[in-house]
Amino acid sequence: MAQDVIVHIQRKDSPDGATYRQTFHVPYEDGMNITTVLQRISAQPVTDEGEHTAPVAYDACCLEEVCGACTMVINGHVRQACSALVDNLLKEQPEITLEPMTKFPVVRDLLVDRSRLFNALKRSKAWVSVDGYWDRGSGPLMAPRDQEEAYPLSRCMSCGCCLEACPQYNDKEDFIGPHAVSQIVLYNTVPAGQSIAPERLDVLAGPGGIAACGNAQNCVKVCPKEIPLTTSIAKAGRAATGHAIRRWFRR
């Protein structure tokens, strides 16, 4: 293994600033991941040309692929910095390239503003509604089959990988995204969440809903949690169609 890991990083000093690249040499360590690489650069931010520069801005939190905060484009593929191991990346290519996600506004360097992702979850009402915080009992029971189908959907960490890979998700379309579609399916499956299921179906059947999905199926290929997003999209399509028909007959 080489003594230094060569890392090319796409940088930007401000949201309106120019994009540029810098290269860093980071001493190799056993078991290091991309977050480790960025930490080492932050501790000694000197480029390969000997230029002292500002530490690289990036997002991170749990460091164990649970929070979804550290998503970035690594060697041309969207993934988590905390679980992207340097040893595996160097098998792909001899040098490592880090870039921010392209579907969200860049705040600085590798740090992006994922507000649109979370706003889609708000729009979709991806939660269980309550009218208080006292003990209301165990709630309605859920069939084992429904539990098995719902659990994989609950693993979503809102990382944005599916959105980065989706051709329908861009600044010209208002598609809520596969993550929000899947969460609508999840909370409409959970008995405690079914009280506002029609409201979520209104979102699915409305502008930017399921009809905006082009069924490219890129989302399911890049999901780090292997969530069956295309299955959710299929279920959402059937549910939205049925909801629209019922709404039409109620006129």
Backbone as numpy.savetxt, mean C-alpha at the origin, in Angstrom:
# Nx Ny Nz CAx CAy CAz Cx Cy Cz
31.06 -11.93 -0.91 30.22 -10.73 -0.91 31.09 -9.49 -0.91
30.75 -8.51 -1.72 31.51 -7.27 -1.79 31.49 -6.55 -0.45
32.52 -5.78 -0.19 32.61 -5.05 1.07 31.60 -3.92 1.14
31.30 -3.30 0.00 30.35 -2.19 -0.04 29.14 -2.53 -0.89
28.00 -2.05 -0.45 26.78 -2.14 -1.24 26.59 -0.78 -1.93
26.48 -0.80 -3.25 26.31 0.43 -4.01 24.82 0.70 -4.16
24.40 1.88 -3.69 22.97 2.23 -3.66 22.75 3.54 -4.40
21.90 3.50 -5.42 21.50 4.70 -6.17 20.14 5.14 -5.66
20.01 6.38 -5.24 18.77 6.87 -4.65 18.25 8.08 -5.42
16.98 8.00 -5.80 16.33 9.15 -6.44 15.90 10.12 -5.34
16.31 11.38 -5.48 16.07 12.34 -4.41 15.32 13.58 -4.92
14.72 14.25 -3.96 13.98 15.48 -4.24 13.93 16.27 -2.94
14.39 17.52 -2.95 14.52 18.27 -1.71 13.21 18.85 -1.19
12.21 18.98 -2.06 10.92 19.53 -1.67 9.87 19.06 -2.67
8.59 19.20 -2.34 7.56 18.74 -3.28 7.67 19.36 -4.67
8.12 20.59 -4.75 8.24 21.28 -6.03 9.68 21.31 -6.56
10.56 20.64 -5.86 11.97 20.66 -6.25 12.26 19.74 -7.43
13.48 19.87 -7.95 13.91 19.03 -9.06 14.34 17.65 -8.56
14.14 16.66 -9.41 14.56 15.30 -9.08 16.02 15.09 -9.50
16.77 14.44 -8.63 18.16 14.13 -8.95 18.52 12.80 -8.28
19.66 12.26 -8.65 20.10 10.99 -8.09 21.45 11.15 -7.41
21.61 10.38 -6.34 22.89 10.30 -5.65 23.23 8.84 -5.41
24.51 8.55 -5.38 24.98 7.19 -5.16 25.77 7.13 -3.86
25.52 6.08 -3.10 26.20 5.89 -1.82 26.84 4.50 -1.77
27.94 4.40 -1.06 28.58 3.12 -0.79 28.36 2.81 0.69
27.70 1.70 0.96 27.38 1.33 2.33 28.10 0.03 2.67
28.86 -0.01 3.75 29.54 -1.24 4.14 28.55 -2.39 4.33
28.85 -3.52 3.73 27.96 -4.68 3.79 27.93 -5.27 5.20
26.71 -5.68 5.61 26.53 -6.40 6.88 25.64 -7.61 6.62
25.89 -8.68 7.33 25.04 -9.87 7.19 23.61 -9.54 7.62
22.65 -9.97 6.80 21.24 -9.85 7.16 20.66 -8.46 7.04
21.36 -7.54 6.43 20.84 -6.18 6.36 19.70 -6.08 5.35
18.76 -5.18 5.66 17.66 -4.89 4.74 17.80 -3.44 4.27
16.85 -3.00 3.46 16.95 -1.65 2.91 16.80 -0.59 3.99
15.99 -0.85 5.00 15.89 0.11 6.10 17.23 0.26 6.80
17.94 -0.84 6.97 19.28 -0.77 7.55 20.21 0.08 6.68
20.13 -0.13 5.37 20.95 0.65 4.44 20.67 2.15 4.60
19.40 2.51 4.67 19.04 3.93 4.81 19.47 4.49 6.16
19.44 3.67 7.19 19.92 4.11 8.50 21.42 4.37 8.47
22.16 3.51 7.79 23.61 3.71 7.70 23.93 4.98 6.90
23.16 5.23 5.84 23.38 6.45 5.06 23.05 7.69 5.90
21.98 7.61 6.68 21.60 8.74 7.54 22.68 9.04 8.57
23.34 7.99 9.07 24.39 8.18 10.07 25.63 8.83 9.46
25.86 8.57 8.17 27.02 9.15 7.49 26.63 9.47 6.05
25.92 10.58 5.85 25.41 10.91 4.51 26.47 11.52 3.60
27.33 10.67 3.09 28.39 11.10 2.18 28.26 10.30 0.89
28.19 10.98 -0.24 28.01 10.30 -1.52 29.31 9.63 -1.95
29.21 8.87 -3.04 30.41 8.19 -3.55 31.44 9.17 -4.09
31.02 10.41 -4.31 31.94 11.45 -4.76 32.56 12.23 -3.60
32.24 11.79 -2.37 32.78 12.45 -1.20 32.03 13.69 -0.77
30.85 13.90 -1.34 30.04 15.08 -1.00 29.20 14.82 0.23
29.30 15.71 1.22 28.44 15.62 2.39 27.06 16.16 2.02
26.03 15.39 2.31 24.68 15.75 1.88 23.70 15.53 3.02
22.46 15.91 2.82 21.43 15.71 3.84 21.05 14.24 3.91
20.69 13.73 5.10 20.21 12.36 5.20 19.01 12.14 4.30
18.84 10.94 3.81 17.73 10.61 2.92 16.44 10.52 3.73
15.39 11.21 3.26 14.10 11.16 3.92 13.33 9.93 3.43
12.78 9.19 4.37 11.98 8.00 4.04 11.03 7.74 5.21
10.07 6.89 4.99 9.09 6.57 6.03 9.37 5.17 6.57
9.18 4.98 7.86 9.37 3.67 8.49 8.69 3.71 9.85
8.31 2.53 10.34 7.67 2.49 11.65 7.93 1.14 12.33
7.21 0.10 11.92 7.26 -1.16 12.67 8.52 -1.98 12.41
9.09 -1.87 11.21 10.27 -2.62 10.79 10.04 -4.12 10.71
8.78 -4.54 10.63 8.50 -5.97 10.52 7.31 -6.26 9.59
7.15 -5.44 8.55 6.13 -5.61 7.53 4.73 -5.76 8.12
4.38 -4.81 8.97 3.05 -4.78 9.56 2.37 -3.43 9.29
3.14 -2.33 9.33 2.52 -1.01 9.24 2.34 -0.53 7.80
3.18 -1.00 6.87 3.06 -0.58 5.48 3.67 0.76 5.16
4.32 1.40 6.14 4.81 2.76 5.93 6.00 2.86 4.99
6.84 1.82 4.94 8.13 1.95 4.25 8.09 1.51 2.78
6.92 1.54 2.17 6.80 1.14 0.77 7.59 2.08 -0.13
8.34 1.51 -1.05 9.07 2.28 -2.05 9.37 1.37 -3.23
9.91 1.94 -4.28 10.25 1.16 -5.46 11.73 0.77 -5.35
11.98 -0.52 -5.24 13.32 -1.05 -5.03 13.69 -1.92 -6.21
14.76 -1.56 -6.90 15.17 -2.28 -8.11 14.02 -2.39 -9.12
13.22 -1.34 -9.18 12.13 -1.29 -10.15 10.86 -1.99 -9.75
10.81 -2.53 -8.51 9.62 -3.24 -8.05 9.15 -2.62 -6.73
7.85 -2.41 -6.60 7.31 -1.83 -5.38 7.32 -2.90 -4.29
7.82 -2.54 -3.11 7.88 -3.47 -1.98 8.24 -2.74 -0.71
8.33 -3.49 0.38 8.63 -2.92 1.68 10.13 -2.88 1.93
10.61 -1.74 2.41 12.05 -1.61 2.69 12.48 -2.52 3.83
11.58 -2.75 4.80 11.97 -3.53 5.98 12.14 -5.01 5.68
11.44 -5.51 4.67 11.53 -6.94 4.35 12.31 -7.21 3.07
12.84 -6.15 2.45 13.67 -6.31 1.26 15.11 -6.54 1.69
15.55 -7.78 1.64 16.88 -8.13 2.12 17.93 -7.85 1.05
19.03 -7.26 1.47 20.08 -6.88 0.54 20.64 -8.09 -0.20
20.84 -9.19 0.49 21.37 -10.39 -0.16 20.51 -10.82 -1.34
19.19 -10.76 -1.16 18.28 -11.15 -2.25 18.30 -10.12 -3.37
18.39 -8.86 -3.02 18.38 -7.80 -4.03 19.63 -7.86 -4.90
20.76 -8.19 -4.30 22.01 -8.26 -5.07 22.03 -9.47 -6.01
21.15 -10.42 -5.77 21.01 -11.53 -6.71 20.26 -11.07 -7.97
19.43 -10.04 -7.81 18.68 -9.51 -8.95 19.58 -8.66 -9.85
20.40 -7.84 -9.22 21.31 -6.97 -9.97 22.43 -6.54 -9.03
23.59 -6.18 -9.56 24.75 -5.93 -8.71 24.67 -4.67 -7.87
23.83 -3.72 -8.26 23.68 -2.48 -7.51 22.20 -2.25 -7.21
21.91 -1.54 -6.15 20.54 -1.35 -5.69 20.06 0.07 -6.04
18.83 0.14 -6.53 18.23 1.43 -6.87 16.97 1.64 -6.03
16.88 2.80 -5.40 15.72 3.14 -4.57 15.03 4.37 -5.14
13.71 4.26 -5.31 12.91 5.36 -5.84 11.62 5.46 -5.06
11.00 6.63 -4.99 9.70 6.75 -4.32 8.59 6.17 -5.18
7.46 5.86 -4.57 6.30 5.44 -5.35 5.89 6.57 -6.28
5.37 6.20 -7.44 5.01 7.19 -8.47 3.56 7.63 -8.40
2.71 6.93 -7.66 1.28 7.24 -7.65 0.89 8.24 -6.56
1.86 8.69 -5.79 1.58 9.63 -4.71 2.55 10.81 -4.80
2.12 11.99 -4.35 3.02 13.16 -4.38 4.25 12.93 -3.51
5.40 13.27 -4.03 6.63 13.14 -3.26 6.77 14.33 -2.32
6.97 14.04 -1.05 7.21 15.09 -0.06 8.69 15.46 -0.06
9.51 14.42 0.01 10.97 14.59 -0.07 11.61 13.22 -0.25
12.53 13.13 -1.15 13.28 11.89 -1.38 12.35 10.70 -1.57
12.41 9.73 -0.67 11.60 8.51 -0.78 10.29 8.61 0.00
10.05 9.74 0.61 8.86 9.96 1.43 7.73 10.53 0.58
6.59 9.87 0.55 5.45 10.32 -0.24 4.25 10.58 0.64
3.30 11.34 0.10 2.06 11.66 0.81 0.98 10.67 0.38
0.60 9.76 1.28 -0.38 8.73 0.97 -1.80 9.12 1.39
-2.07 10.39 1.49 -3.39 10.84 1.95 -4.52 10.28 1.10
-4.32 10.22 -0.21 -5.38 9.72 -1.08 -5.74 8.28 -0.74
-4.76 7.49 -0.38 -5.00 6.10 0.00 -5.95 6.04 1.21
-5.64 6.83 2.23 -6.45 6.80 3.46 -7.79 7.48 3.25
-7.84 8.50 2.39 -9.12 9.14 2.11 -10.09 8.18 1.43
-9.55 7.26 0.61 -10.40 6.25 -0.03 -11.00 5.32 1.00
-10.25 5.01 2.05 -10.78 4.17 3.13 -11.86 4.91 3.91
-11.67 6.22 4.09 -12.71 7.02 4.75 -13.97 7.05 3.89
-13.77 7.27 2.60 -14.90 7.32 1.66 -15.66 6.00 1.65
-14.92 4.90 1.80 -15.51 3.57 1.76 -16.07 3.13 3.11
-15.86 3.95 4.14 -16.30 3.62 5.50 -15.79 2.24 5.91
-14.49 2.07 5.77 -13.86 0.78 6.07 -13.60 0.66 7.57
-14.70 0.54 8.28 -14.63 0.36 9.74 -15.94 -0.22 10.22
-15.97 -0.63 11.47 -17.21 -1.08 12.11 -17.77 0.09 12.89
-18.98 0.51 12.55 -19.59 1.66 13.20 -20.04 1.32 14.61
-19.77 2.22 15.54 -20.24 2.06 16.93 -20.83 3.39 17.38
-21.70 3.34 18.37 -22.27 4.58 18.90 -21.87 4.76 20.36
-20.86 4.07 20.78 -20.37 4.20 22.14 -19.19 3.25 22.36
-18.57 3.33 23.52 -17.39 2.53 23.78 -17.53 1.65 25.02
-18.77 1.38 25.43 -18.99 0.48 26.54 -19.05 -0.96 26.04
-19.00 -1.88 26.96 -19.03 -3.30 26.61 -20.43 -3.66 26.11
-20.51 -4.05 24.84 -21.79 -4.39 24.24 -21.91 -5.89 23.99
-21.02 -6.65 24.59 -21.09 -8.09 24.41 -20.21 -8.56 23.26
-20.32 -9.84 22.95 -19.44 -10.46 21.97 -19.83 -10.16 20.52
-21.05 -9.68 20.31 -21.48 -9.39 18.95 -21.99 -10.64 18.24
-22.49 -10.48 17.03 -23.04 -11.61 16.29 -21.96 -12.61 15.91
-22.35 -13.89 15.87 -21.42 -14.94 15.48 -21.18 -14.91 13.97
-20.06 -15.44 13.58 -19.68 -15.46 12.18 -19.39 -16.89 11.77
-19.94 -17.32 10.67 -19.74 -18.69 10.21 -18.27 -18.94 9.91
-17.77 -20.15 10.20 -16.36 -20.46 9.94 -15.94 -20.19 8.50
-16.82 -20.50 7.55 -16.47 -20.26 6.16 -16.27 -18.77 5.89
-17.14 -17.93 6.47 -17.00 -16.49 6.31 -15.73 -15.99 6.99
-15.40 -16.59 8.13 -14.17 -16.21 8.82 -12.95 -16.50 7.96
-12.95 -17.67 7.32 -11.82 -18.05 6.48 -11.66 -17.12 5.28
-12.78 -16.64 4.75 -12.72 -15.74 3.61 -12.36 -14.31 4.03
-12.76 -13.93 5.23 -12.54 -12.56 5.68 -11.14 -12.34 6.24
-10.57 -13.35 6.88 -9.29 -13.13 7.55 -8.18 -12.64 6.61
-7.99 -13.25 5.44 -6.92 -12.75 4.57 -7.11 -11.27 4.20
-8.35 -10.82 4.08 -8.61 -9.43 3.73 -8.23 -8.50 4.88
-8.32 -9.01 6.11 -8.00 -8.20 7.29 -6.50 -7.95 7.44
-5.69 -8.63 6.64 -4.24 -8.47 6.74 -3.73 -7.24 6.00
-4.61 -6.56 5.29 -4.19 -5.36 4.56 -3.59 -4.33 5.51
-2.42 -3.79 5.15 -1.73 -2.81 5.99 -1.67 -1.44 5.32
-2.48 -1.25 4.28 -2.57 0.05 3.58 -1.19 0.53 3.14
-0.41 -0.38 2.57 0.95 -0.04 2.18 1.02 0.71 0.85
0.03 0.47 -0.03 0.01 1.16 -1.32 0.64 0.41 -2.46
1.14 -0.81 -2.21 1.77 -1.58 -3.29 0.78 -1.83 -4.42
-0.45 -2.20 -4.08 -1.45 -2.49 -5.11 -1.76 -1.26 -5.94
-1.72 -0.09 -5.31 -2.03 1.15 -6.02 -0.90 1.54 -6.96
0.32 1.31 -6.53 1.47 1.60 -7.38 1.44 0.75 -8.64
0.96 -0.48 -8.53 0.94 -1.40 -9.67 -0.29 -1.26 -10.54
-1.32 -0.56 -10.06 -2.60 -0.49 -10.77 -2.57 0.58 -11.86
-2.80 0.21 -13.12 -2.81 1.22 -14.19 -4.01 2.15 -14.13
-5.08 1.74 -13.45 -6.27 2.60 -13.35 -6.15 3.62 -12.22
-5.14 3.46 -11.38 -4.97 4.37 -10.25 -3.94 5.42 -10.63
-4.41 6.62 -10.93 -3.52 7.70 -11.33 -4.18 9.04 -11.03
-3.47 10.12 -11.34 -4.00 11.45 -11.01 -5.06 11.94 -11.98
-5.40 11.13 -12.99 -6.45 11.50 -13.95 -7.76 10.76 -13.68
-7.70 9.75 -12.82 -8.89 8.95 -12.50 -9.18 9.07 -11.01
-10.44 8.80 -10.63 -10.81 8.87 -9.22 -11.07 7.50 -8.61
-10.48 6.45 -9.20 -10.64 5.08 -8.72 -10.21 4.98 -7.25
-11.06 4.38 -6.44 -10.74 4.28 -5.01 -9.60 3.31 -4.75
-9.37 2.37 -5.67 -8.25 1.46 -5.54 -8.64 0.09 -5.03
-7.85 -0.93 -5.37 -8.16 -2.30 -4.94 -8.13 -2.48 -3.43
-7.32 -1.71 -2.73 -7.28 -1.86 -1.27 -8.63 -1.49 -0.65
-9.23 -0.39 -1.14 -10.52 0.05 -0.61 -11.63 -0.91 -1.02
-11.58 -1.40 -2.25 -12.58 -2.38 -2.70 -12.56 -3.59 -1.80
-11.36 -4.10 -1.50 -11.24 -5.29 -0.68 -11.72 -5.04 0.75
-11.47 -3.83 1.27 -11.93 -3.52 2.63 -13.44 -3.38 2.69
-14.06 -2.91 1.62 -15.52 -2.88 1.57 -16.07 -4.29 1.64
-15.47 -5.20 0.89 -15.90 -6.60 0.93 -15.72 -7.17 2.34
-14.59 -6.85 2.97 -14.33 -7.35 4.33 -15.40 -6.87 5.30
-15.65 -5.56 5.35 -16.56 -5.04 6.37 -18.02 -5.30 6.04
-18.32 -5.61 4.79 -19.68 -6.04 4.45 -19.87 -7.53 4.73
-18.77 -8.25 4.95 -18.84 -9.67 5.31 -18.97 -9.85 6.82
-18.26 -9.00 7.56 -18.29 -9.09 9.03 -19.67 -8.66 9.53
-20.35 -9.50 10.32 -21.72 -9.15 10.77 -21.80 -7.80 11.46
-20.80 -7.45 12.25 -20.84 -6.18 12.97 -20.73 -4.98 12.04
-20.28 -5.21 10.82 -20.14 -4.11 9.89 -21.25 -3.99 8.87
-22.18 -4.92 8.89 -23.21 -4.97 7.86 -24.30 -3.92 8.02
-24.31 -3.21 9.15 -25.38 -2.22 9.36 -25.29 -1.08 8.35
-24.08 -0.78 7.85 -23.95 0.29 6.85 -23.45 -0.27 5.51
-23.72 -1.55 5.28 -23.30 -2.17 4.02 -23.85 -1.43 2.80
-25.13 -0.99 2.80 -25.63 -0.26 1.62 -24.84 1.01 1.31
-24.35 1.67 2.35 -23.57 2.89 2.13 -22.25 2.57 1.43
-21.65 1.46 1.82 -20.40 1.06 1.16 -20.67 0.62 -0.28
-21.80 -0.03 -0.49 -22.16 -0.45 -1.84 -22.45 0.75 -2.73
-22.95 1.83 -2.14 -23.15 3.06 -2.91 -21.82 3.56 -3.46
-20.77 3.43 -2.65 -19.44 3.85 -3.09 -18.95 2.95 -4.22
-19.15 1.65 -4.06 -18.73 0.70 -5.10 -19.45 0.96 -6.42
-20.74 1.27 -6.33 -21.53 1.47 -7.54 -21.41 2.88 -8.11
-20.78 3.78 -7.38 -20.70 5.17 -7.80 -19.43 5.49 -8.57
-19.20 6.77 -8.85 -18.00 7.20 -9.58 -16.72 6.78 -8.85
-15.78 6.25 -9.60 -14.53 5.80 -9.00 -14.62 4.47 -8.30
-15.78 3.83 -8.40 -15.99 2.55 -7.75 -15.49 1.38 -8.58
-16.20 0.27 -8.46 -15.73 -0.97 -9.08 -15.69 -0.88 -10.61
-16.55 -0.05 -11.20 -16.57 0.09 -12.66 -15.27 0.70 -13.19
-14.53 1.38 -12.32 -13.27 2.00 -12.75 -12.12 1.00 -12.78
-12.33 -0.19 -12.25 -11.29 -1.21 -12.26 -11.19 -1.84 -13.64
-9.98 -1.87 -14.19 -9.78 -2.45 -15.52 -9.41 -3.92 -15.48
-9.40 -4.52 -14.28 -9.10 -5.95 -14.11 -7.73 -6.31 -14.68
-6.76 -5.43 -14.49 -5.40 -5.73 -14.94 -4.75 -6.83 -14.11
-5.20 -6.97 -12.85 -4.73 -8.01 -11.93 -3.28 -7.81 -11.50
-2.74 -6.62 -11.72 -1.40 -6.33 -11.21 -1.37 -6.29 -9.69
-2.48 -5.87 -9.10 -2.53 -5.66 -7.65 -2.22 -6.93 -6.88
-2.83 -8.02 -7.29 -2.67 -9.27 -6.55 -1.24 -9.81 -6.68
-0.54 -9.43 -7.73 0.82 -9.92 -7.95 1.83 -9.26 -7.02
1.55 -8.02 -6.60 2.54 -7.28 -5.80 2.18 -7.19 -4.32
1.00 -7.65 -3.94 0.58 -7.53 -2.54 1.53 -8.31 -1.63
2.19 -7.64 -0.68 3.13 -8.34 0.19 2.45 -9.30 1.16
1.16 -9.15 1.37 0.42 -10.03 2.27 -0.37 -11.10 1.52
-0.18 -11.15 0.22 -0.84 -12.15 -0.63 -2.35 -12.17 -0.43
-2.92 -10.98 -0.33 -4.37 -10.85 -0.20 -5.03 -11.15 -1.54
-6.08 -11.95 -1.57 -6.74 -12.29 -2.85 -7.56 -11.11 -3.38
-6.88 -10.10 -3.83 -7.55 -8.86 -4.24 -8.47 -9.06 -5.43
-8.08 -9.90 -6.37 -8.94 -10.12 -7.54 -10.22 -10.85 -7.15
-10.14 -11.70 -6.15 -11.36 -12.35 -5.64 -12.28 -11.31 -5.02
-11.70 -10.39 -4.26 -12.50 -9.30 -3.66 -13.14 -8.44 -4.74
-12.36 -8.15 -5.79 -12.89 -7.32 -6.87 -14.06 -8.00 -7.56
-13.96 -9.32 -7.76 -15.06 -10.06 -8.38 -16.30 -10.03 -7.50
-16.11 -10.25 -6.20 -17.25 -10.20 -5.27 -17.86 -8.80 -5.23
-16.99 -7.80 -5.24 -17.47 -6.42 -5.20 -18.28 -6.08 -6.44
-17.85 -6.58 -7.58 -18.57 -6.33 -8.82 -19.98 -6.91 -8.78
-20.08 -8.14 -8.30 -21.41 -8.77 -8.20 -22.29 -8.03 -7.19
-21.69 -7.66 -6.06 -22.47 -6.97 -5.02 -22.93 -5.60 -5.50
-22.06 -4.88 -6.18 -22.42 -3.55 -6.67 -23.51 -3.62 -7.73
-23.44 -4.64 -8.60 -24.47 -4.81 -9.64 -25.82 -5.10 -9.01
-25.83 -6.02 -8.07 -27.09 -6.35 -7.38 -27.65 -5.16 -6.63
-26.77 -4.40 -6.00 -27.20 -3.21 -5.26 -27.80 -2.17 -6.20
-27.18 -1.98 -7.35 -27.68 -1.00 -8.31 -29.04 -1.41 -8.86
-29.23 -2.70 -9.12 -30.52 -3.20 -9.62 -31.61 -3.00 -8.58
-31.30 -3.36 -7.34 -32.29 -3.20 -6.26 -32.64 -1.73 -6.07
-31.64 -0.87 -6.16 -31.89 0.56 -5.99 -32.76 1.09 -7.12
-32.56 0.58 -8.33 -33.36 1.00 -9.47 -34.82 0.61 -9.30
-35.08 -0.60 -8.80 -36.47 -1.06 -8.61 -37.16 -0.35 -7.47
-36.36 0.24 -6.53 -36.97 0.95 -5.41 -37.39 2.37 -5.79
-37.05 2.80 -6.98 -37.41 4.16 -7.38 -38.92 4.34 -7.52
